[in-house]
Amino acid sequence: MRYAIQAEGLVKHYGETKALDGVDLEVPQGRLLGVLGPNGAGKTTSVRVLATLLRPDRGKATVAGFDVLREAHQVRSLIGLTGQYAAVDEMLTGTENLVMIGRLLGLSRAESKRRAHELLGRFSLTEAGGRATKTFSGGMRRRLDLAASLIGRPQVLFLDEPTTGLDPRSRTGLWDVVRGLMADGVTVLLTTQYLEEADQLADDILVFDHGKVIASGTPDQLKATTGAQVLEVRPLDASRLDVVGKVVADLVETAPEIEGGRVTAAVHDPAVVPAIVRRLDDLGIVASELSLRKSSLDEVFLALTGHRAEDDGGQPGDSGAEGSDRADVKTGAGV
């Protein structure tokens, strides 16, 4: 199997904080690896090392077969990077931003304009291309930022929390763009705090916490690690919610969550569900909703780490170190 990205034993310190603590990862060519974790988990630091923007204290890594330390120039010529903040010039138009990147990458003026118009069309920005970027919405800026990272036709694309701060509609639109890139054979490493995003896009997932990889696998494999399914019960009469919670707790022998008008509990033996239905029927409680499903990635993350992905699980000072890792590079050749 050919790997577009490989890393072994990456270690990086920020003062007393160990942002990376022996990270190993592999991304097969043409696949999307989702990297999950809270703020300060080491996601951005990993991206910056792989994109040649940061030297690790220990360990080694290759991208597209080139060593990120000894062959950094070759790596930069083959990658694209979109960081947590849209790195576009607000005073330039959308077209001018893309043409500028093309010229920095060594494209001719004519080729830069042609590529700019091609990408504006691909990202549904043609009509806005002549406007100053400062007039763009947040979703439009993110799409332009991603378009800029593709000017040099990268083989490997790093997306560091690309949908942070976007509304649901803009986020879904960006997901469609990423799927299109994958269809074109681009290898993608995506960091995110949105569990749904990883579930929708990733072929494989790594879970980071405190600078370490604590779990890996496909989304379905990770969901299976909890060894449980999730039961959700919503009573027709909301006033009976506490009673439903007691019934579920008695039969599944774990404390359920009662929130949003429903009772949720991990179930290790699906055979308990008919017993719950019978008990509710005996009590005259009608369920408007009763379902048994696989664990979500959010529930997997909670089981693995003891906190949810959106919580700040970083070590003291770590979020500051990672938060400063703003990536303003669009493609490696422009580094």
C-alpha positions as CSV (number, residue, x, y, z in Angstrom):
1,M,0.0,0.0,0.0
2,R,1.3,3.5,-0.9
3,Y,1.1,6.0,1.9
4,A,0.8,9.7,1.0
5,I,1.6,10.7,4.6
6,Q,3.6,8.8,7.2
7,A,4.8,9.9,10.6
8,E,6.6,8.0,13.4
9,G,7.3,9.0,16.9
10,L,6.7,12.7,16.5
11,V,7.5,14.7,19.6
12,K,7.1,18.5,20.1
13,H,7.5,20.6,23.2
14,Y,6.2,24.1,23.9
15,G,8.2,25.0,27.0
16,E,7.0,22.5,29.7
17,T,4.1,21.4,27.6
18,K,4.4,18.3,25.4
19,A,2.2,19.1,22.5
20,L,3.1,15.9,20.6
21,D,4.0,12.8,22.6
22,G,5.1,10.1,20.2
23,V,2.6,10.5,17.4
24,D,2.4,7.8,14.7
25,L,0.1,8.1,11.7
26,E,-0.3,6.8,8.1
27,V,-2.6,8.0,5.4
28,P,-3.0,5.8,2.3
29,Q,-2.9,7.7,-1.0
30,G,-6.3,9.0,-2.0
31,R,-8.0,8.6,1.4
32,L,-9.2,11.1,4.0
33,L,-7.9,10.8,7.5
34,G,-9.9,12.6,10.2
35,V,-8.0,13.7,13.2
36,L,-10.2,14.4,16.2
37,G,-9.5,16.0,19.5
38,P,-10.3,19.0,21.8
39,N,-8.3,22.3,21.8
40,G,-4.7,21.6,22.7
41,A,-4.8,17.9,21.8
42,G,-2.0,18.3,19.3
43,K,-3.9,18.4,16.0
44,T,-2.6,21.7,14.7
45,T,0.9,21.0,15.8
46,S,0.8,17.7,13.8
47,V,-0.4,19.6,10.7
48,R,2.4,22.2,11.0
49,V,5.1,19.5,11.3
50,L,3.8,17.6,8.3
51,A,3.4,20.8,6.3
52,T,7.1,21.7,7.1
53,L,6.1,24.8,9.1
54,L,7.4,23.4,12.4
55,R,10.4,21.2,13.2
56,P,9.6,18.3,15.6
57,D,11.9,17.7,18.5
58,R,12.0,14.0,17.7
59,G,10.6,11.6,15.2
60,K,10.3,11.5,11.4
61,A,7.7,12.1,8.8
62,T,7.3,11.9,5.0
63,V,4.7,13.4,2.7
64,A,4.3,12.1,-0.8
65,G,7.5,10.1,-0.2
66,F,9.7,13.1,0.8
67,D,11.1,13.7,4.2
68,V,9.6,16.8,5.8
69,L,13.0,17.9,7.2
70,R,15.6,17.0,4.6
71,E,13.3,17.5,1.6
72,A,11.0,20.3,2.7
73,H,11.1,22.1,-0.6
74,Q,9.8,19.0,-2.5
75,V,7.1,18.5,0.2
76,R,5.9,22.1,-0.2
77,S,5.6,21.8,-3.9
78,L,3.1,19.0,-3.5
79,I,0.8,20.1,-0.7
80,G,-1.9,22.5,0.0
81,L,-2.9,23.9,3.4
82,T,-5.9,25.6,4.8
83,G,-5.6,26.7,8.4
84,Q,-8.1,27.6,11.1
85,Y,-8.3,31.2,9.9
86,A,-9.1,32.3,6.3
87,A,-5.7,33.7,5.0
88,V,-6.9,36.0,2.3
89,D,-6.3,39.6,1.6
90,E,-9.5,41.5,2.4
91,M,-8.6,44.5,0.2
92,L,-8.2,42.3,-2.9
93,T,-11.0,40.8,-4.9
94,G,-11.6,37.1,-4.9
95,T,-10.0,36.8,-8.4
96,E,-7.0,39.0,-7.4
97,N,-6.3,36.8,-4.3
98,L,-6.2,33.6,-6.4
99,V,-4.1,35.2,-9.2
100,M,-1.6,36.5,-6.6
101,I,-1.2,33.0,-5.2
102,G,-0.7,31.6,-8.7
103,R,2.0,34.2,-9.5
104,L,3.7,33.4,-6.2
105,L,3.7,29.7,-7.2
106,G,5.4,30.6,-10.5
107,L,2.5,30.4,-12.8
108,S,2.3,32.8,-15.8
109,R,-0.2,35.6,-15.5
110,A,-2.4,34.0,-18.1
111,E,-2.3,30.6,-16.4
112,S,-2.9,32.2,-13.0
113,K,-6.1,33.9,-14.3
114,R,-7.3,30.8,-16.0
115,R,-6.8,28.7,-12.8
116,A,-8.5,31.5,-10.7
117,H,-11.6,31.5,-12.9
118,E,-11.7,27.7,-12.9
119,L,-11.6,27.5,-9.1
120,L,-14.0,30.4,-8.6
121,G,-16.5,28.4,-10.7
122,R,-15.8,25.2,-8.8
123,F,-16.5,26.9,-5.5
124,S,-19.6,28.8,-6.7
125,L,-17.8,32.1,-6.3
126,T,-17.8,33.3,-10.0
127,E,-20.3,36.1,-9.4
128,A,-18.4,37.3,-6.3
129,G,-15.0,37.1,-7.9
130,G,-14.9,40.8,-8.8
131,R,-15.8,41.9,-5.3
132,A,-13.4,42.9,-2.5
133,T,-13.0,39.9,-0.1
134,K,-14.0,42.0,2.9
135,T,-17.6,41.9,1.6
136,F,-17.6,38.1,1.6
137,S,-19.6,36.1,4.2
138,G,-17.7,33.7,6.5
139,G,-18.6,30.7,4.3
140,M,-17.5,32.5,1.1
141,R,-14.2,33.4,2.7
142,R,-13.6,29.8,3.7
143,R,-14.4,28.6,0.2
144,L,-12.0,31.2,-1.3
145,D,-9.4,30.1,1.2
146,L,-9.7,26.5,0.2
147,A,-9.7,27.5,-3.5
148,A,-6.4,29.3,-2.9
149,S,-4.9,26.1,-1.4
150,L,-5.7,24.3,-4.7
151,I,-4.1,26.7,-7.1
152,G,-1.0,24.5,-7.4
153,R,-3.0,21.3,-7.8
154,P,-1.6,19.6,-4.6
155,Q,-1.4,15.9,-4.2
156,V,-1.9,16.2,-0.5
157,L,-4.2,18.7,1.3
158,F,-4.1,19.6,5.0
159,L,-7.4,21.0,6.3
160,D,-7.0,22.3,9.9
161,E,-10.5,22.8,11.3
162,P,-11.7,24.3,8.0
163,T,-15.4,24.7,9.1
164,T,-14.8,26.3,12.5
165,G,-17.3,29.2,12.9
166,L,-19.4,28.3,9.8
167,D,-23.1,28.0,9.9
168,P,-24.6,24.5,9.2
169,R,-25.4,25.3,5.6
170,S,-21.9,26.6,4.8
171,R,-20.3,23.7,6.6
172,T,-22.4,21.2,4.5
173,G,-21.3,23.0,1.3
174,L,-17.7,22.7,2.3
175,W,-18.2,19.0,2.9
176,D,-19.4,18.7,-0.7
177,V,-16.3,20.4,-1.9
178,V,-14.0,18.1,0.1
179,R,-15.9,15.0,-1.3
180,G,-15.2,16.4,-4.8
181,L,-11.5,16.7,-4.1
182,M,-11.4,13.1,-2.8
183,A,-13.1,12.0,-6.0
184,D,-10.2,13.6,-7.9
185,G,-7.7,11.5,-6.0
186,V,-6.4,14.1,-3.5
187,T,-5.2,12.8,-0.2
188,V,-6.7,14.8,2.7
189,L,-5.8,15.1,6.4
190,L,-8.7,16.8,8.1
191,T,-8.5,18.0,11.8
192,T,-11.8,18.8,13.4
193,Q,-13.7,19.1,16.7
194,Y,-17.0,18.2,14.9
195,L,-17.6,14.5,15.3
196,E,-20.3,14.6,12.7
197,E,-17.8,16.1,10.2
198,A,-15.4,13.2,10.7
199,D,-18.3,10.7,10.5
200,Q,-19.4,12.2,7.2
201,L,-16.1,12.5,5.5
202,A,-13.3,10.3,6.9
203,D,-12.2,6.9,5.7
204,D,-10.1,6.5,8.8
205,I,-10.0,8.4,12.1
206,L,-7.3,9.1,14.7
207,V,-8.4,10.4,18.2
208,F,-5.9,12.7,19.8
209,D,-5.8,13.6,23.5
210,H,-3.0,15.3,25.4
211,G,-0.6,15.0,22.4
212,K,-1.1,11.3,21.9
213,V,-3.1,9.1,19.6
214,I,-5.5,7.2,21.9
215,A,-7.6,5.4,19.3
216,S,-7.7,4.7,15.5
217,G,-9.9,3.0,13.0
218,T,-12.8,3.5,10.6
219,P,-15.8,5.4,12.0
220,D,-17.7,2.0,12.4
221,Q,-14.7,0.4,14.1
222,L,-14.5,3.2,16.6
223,K,-18.2,3.1,17.3
224,A,-17.8,-0.6,18.0
225,T,-15.1,0.0,20.6
226,T,-17.6,1.0,23.3
227,G,-19.2,-2.5,23.1
228,A,-22.6,-1.0,23.5
229,Q,-25.5,0.4,21.5
230,V,-27.5,3.4,22.6
231,L,-31.2,3.2,23.6
232,E,-33.3,6.4,23.3
233,V,-36.8,6.6,24.7
234,R,-39.1,9.7,24.5
235,P,-42.4,9.4,26.4
236,L,-45.5,10.8,24.8
237,D,-46.3,12.4,28.2
238,A,-43.2,14.5,29.1
239,S,-44.2,14.5,32.8
240,R,-43.4,10.8,33.0
241,L,-39.8,11.3,31.9
242,D,-38.4,10.6,35.4
243,V,-40.3,7.4,35.6
244,V,-39.0,6.3,32.2
245,G,-35.5,7.1,33.4
246,K,-36.0,4.9,36.5
247,V,-37.3,2.0,34.4
248,V,-34.3,2.2,32.0
249,A,-31.8,2.5,34.9
250,D,-33.3,-0.6,36.7
251,L,-33.1,-2.7,33.6
252,V,-29.8,-1.6,31.9
253,E,-28.1,-1.2,35.3
254,T,-26.4,2.0,34.3
255,A,-27.4,5.6,35.0
256,P,-29.1,7.0,31.9
257,E,-29.0,10.6,30.6
258,I,-32.2,12.5,30.8
259,E,-32.1,15.5,28.5
260,G,-34.1,17.1,25.7
261,G,-37.3,15.2,26.6
262,R,-35.7,11.8,26.2
263,V,-33.9,9.1,28.1
264,T,-30.6,7.9,26.7
265,A,-28.6,4.9,27.9
266,A,-25.8,2.6,26.8
267,V,-27.1,-1.0,26.2
268,H,-24.8,-4.0,26.1
269,D,-27.5,-6.6,25.7
270,P,-30.2,-5.6,23.1
271,A,-32.5,-8.3,24.7
272,V,-33.2,-5.8,27.4
273,V,-35.3,-3.6,25.1
274,P,-38.4,-5.8,25.0
275,A,-38.3,-5.9,28.8
276,I,-38.3,-2.1,28.9
277,V,-41.2,-1.9,26.5
278,R,-43.2,-4.4,28.7
279,R,-42.4,-2.4,31.9
280,L,-43.5,0.9,30.3
281,D,-46.7,-0.8,29.1
282,D,-47.4,-2.1,32.6
283,L,-47.0,1.5,33.9
284,G,-49.3,2.9,31.2
285,I,-46.5,4.9,29.6
286,V,-46.6,5.4,25.8
287,A,-43.3,6.0,24.0
288,S,-43.6,8.5,21.1
289,E,-40.0,7.4,20.2
290,L,-38.0,4.3,21.0
291,S,-34.8,3.4,19.1
292,L,-31.7,1.4,19.4
293,R,-28.7,2.7,17.4
294,K,-24.9,2.5,17.2
295,S,-22.9,4.7,19.5
296,S,-22.1,8.1,17.9
297,L,-18.5,9.3,17.5
298,D,-19.2,11.8,20.3
299,E,-20.1,9.0,22.6
300,V,-17.0,7.1,21.6
301,F,-14.9,10.1,22.3
302,L,-16.5,10.6,25.7
303,A,-15.9,6.9,26.6
304,L,-12.3,7.1,25.5
305,T,-11.3,10.4,27.1
306,G,-13.9,11.1,29.8
307,H,-14.8,14.4,28.2
308,R,-16.5,15.6,25.0
309,A,-14.5,16.7,21.9
310,E,-15.6,20.3,22.2
311,D,-14.4,20.5,25.8
312,D,-11.0,22.1,26.3
313,G,-9.1,18.9,27.2
314,G,-5.6,20.4,26.6
315,Q,-2.8,20.5,29.2
316,P,-2.1,23.8,30.9
317,G,-0.8,26.2,28.4
318,D,-1.3,23.8,25.5
319,S,-4.3,25.6,24.0
320,G,-2.2,28.8,23.8
321,A,0.6,27.0,22.0
322,E,-1.7,25.4,19.5
323,G,-3.9,28.5,19.2
324,S,-0.9,30.5,18.0
325,D,-0.3,28.0,15.1
326,R,-2.1,30.1,12.5
327,A,-1.3,28.7,9.1
328,D,-1.2,31.3,6.4
329,V,0.4,29.1,3.7
330,K,-1.8,28.2,0.8
331,T,0.5,25.8,-1.1
332,G,3.9,24.6,-0.3
333,A,5.6,26.1,-3.2
334,G,4.7,29.5,-1.8
335,V,6.2,28.8,1.6
